[in-house]
Amino acid sequence: ALIYALEGSAILFAGSGFCYGAKNLKNESFKQGDGLRDALLKDCGKTSTTSSLSIVADYYIRTKSAQELITFLRSEFCLRSVADWHIKIMANKWKRVYTTNYDNVIEHAAGLSGINLQPMLVTQDTSLYNLSNICMHLNGHIDLLTTESIHNDFKLTDYSYSCDSLEGKPGFEYMKRDFKSAKAIIFIGYSLNSDVDVLRLLSSPEISEKTIFI
């Protein structure tokens, strides 16, 4: 798999653990899952809940506004710095890069290595991009977040989750073909607990036998 990666015929798939060591604008680590949920709740003047992140995000919008949620998320996910290992990993010429992360750690680290990667949303038309230099964000991207996209392209609120699945979206259909043609698929810092469509894709022996998790 490492040889395929060095040859440029392997796919990188980055989960939340990939961001370990990166810092946001507040010089803090990115909050994930329950940590992000609790921070949103605290900003609303509440202390604790057993509700999911998506429910708390909906509550935040109702209590404040979608624009204030965007401002909060930008303070959490806009990048200040990356770690050395981000730069080293992204210095490699990957066949393609996919991520469930909102931030631009991948694009920034690649840029520091002289590689220009453009963020692309899974909902966008693949024919509009040069797919040789994109990083496809399955759950949305902080730099592309608007009061409209937070309900459609950003997987955070209940509406986003209930809107539809990844299946049928242009980027995901391309990803399925990409996985089949790649010689290796390397996942870093990713859990299969939530993304049913990705789990279903990896259940195929044709794909799972060339997949590695770090």
Secondary structure as UniProt FT lines:
FT   HELIX           2..7
FT   STRAND          10..14
FT   HELIX           16..19
FT   TURN            20..21
FT   STRAND          23..24
FT   TURN            25..26
FT   HELIX           34..43
FT   TURN            44..45
FT   HELIX           53..63
FT   HELIX           66..77
FT   STRAND          79..81
FT   HELIX           84..90
FT   STRAND          96..99
FT   HELIX           105..112
FT   TURN            113..114
FT   STRAND          118..121
FT   TURN            122..123
FT   HELIX           126..128
FT   HELIX           131..133
FT   STRAND          134..137
FT   HELIX           142..144
FT   TURN            147..148
FT   HELIX           149..151
FT   TURN            152..153
FT   TURN            155..156
FT   HELIX           158..163
FT   TURN            167..168
FT   HELIX           170..181
FT   STRAND          184..188
FT   HELIX           196..202
FT   HELIX           205..208
FT   TURN            209..210
FT   STRAND          211..213
//
